[in-house]
Amino acid sequence: MADLTYLLSFKGAASPTLRSAFTNCEIETDDGVTRVRCAHAELGGVISRIQDLGLELLDVHLVVDPG
């Protein structure tokens, strides 16, 4: 079975301090947008953290990694 992961993006480049809020995730920043890749089990927590930090969520989508 394929592992379900999600890719979320929010406005702004994540500083090292902000990156520390997403320790269980892969993070990349490009062109003023930060992308966070997380496991399905982490999705709710990641969305809550983005909201709690007052960040502007731009996109959430499912990525199926071949397994």
Buried (B, 14 or more C-beta within 10 A) or exposed (E): EEEBBBBBBBEEEBEEEBBEBBEEBEBEBEEEBBBBBBEEEBBEEBBEBBEEEEBEEBEBEEEEEEE
